[in-house]
Amino acid sequence: MSEKTRFAKSYLVELVVYAVIVAVYFILVLHFLGDWLKEIFDKNKVIYAVVALLLMLGQGVGLEITTTWLLRFIRRRTD
């Protein structure tokens, strides 16, 4: 398999994984934290901004760790 093909395959897998994880994360946050976030938003915008930033940071770190692990697992299986 050529290097370009491996890169394209790896990129597409990572893109699909990111899309699924972000969609699931979004649904879970809305379901479990939606009311709480709305309440914080209505009461104190500064605390809401901090909480939103922490959620975004957590999502980014979680996505990076998950996709790194999954890509290593997939590469090990395909090699």
FENLINQUI-V38240 format. One record per pair of residues at least 4 apart in sequence whose ideal C-beta (glycine too) atoms are under 7 Angstrom apart, sorted by the first residue. I is the first residue (numbers start at 1). J is the second residue. If there is no record, write none. Layout:
i=(I | I)
j=(J | J)
This chain:
i=(1 | 1 | 3 | 4 | 5 | 6 | 7 | 8 | 9 | 10 | 10 | 11 | 12 | 13 | 13 | 13 | 14 | 14 | 14 | 15 | 16 | 17 | 17 | 17 | 18 | 18 | 18 | 19 | 20 | 21 | 21 | 21 | 22 | 23 | 24 | 25 | 25 | 26 | 27 | 28 | 29 | 29 | 30 | 33 | 34 | 35 | 36 | 37 | 37 | 37 | 38 | 39 | 40 | 40 | 40 | 40 | 41 | 41 | 44 | 45 | 46 | 47 | 48 | 49 | 50 | 51 | 52 | 53 | 54 | 55 | 56 | 57 | 58 | 59 | 60 | 61 | 62 | 63 | 64 | 65 | 66 | 67 | 68 | 69 | 70 | 71 | 72 | 73 | 74 | 75)
j=(5 | 6 | 7 | 8 | 9 | 10 | 11 | 12 | 13 | 14 | 71 | 15 | 16 | 17 | 71 | 74 | 18 | 67 | 71 | 19 | 20 | 21 | 67 | 70 | 22 | 63 | 67 | 23 | 24 | 25 | 63 | 66 | 26 | 27 | 28 | 29 | 59 | 30 | 31 | 32 | 33 | 55 | 34 | 37 | 38 | 39 | 40 | 41 | 48 | 51 | 42 | 43 | 44 | 47 | 48 | 51 | 45 | 48 | 48 | 49 | 50 | 51 | 52 | 53 | 54 | 55 | 56 | 57 | 58 | 59 | 60 | 61 | 62 | 63 | 64 | 65 | 66 | 67 | 68 | 69 | 70 | 71 | 72 | 73 | 74 | 75 | 76 | 77 | 78 | 79)
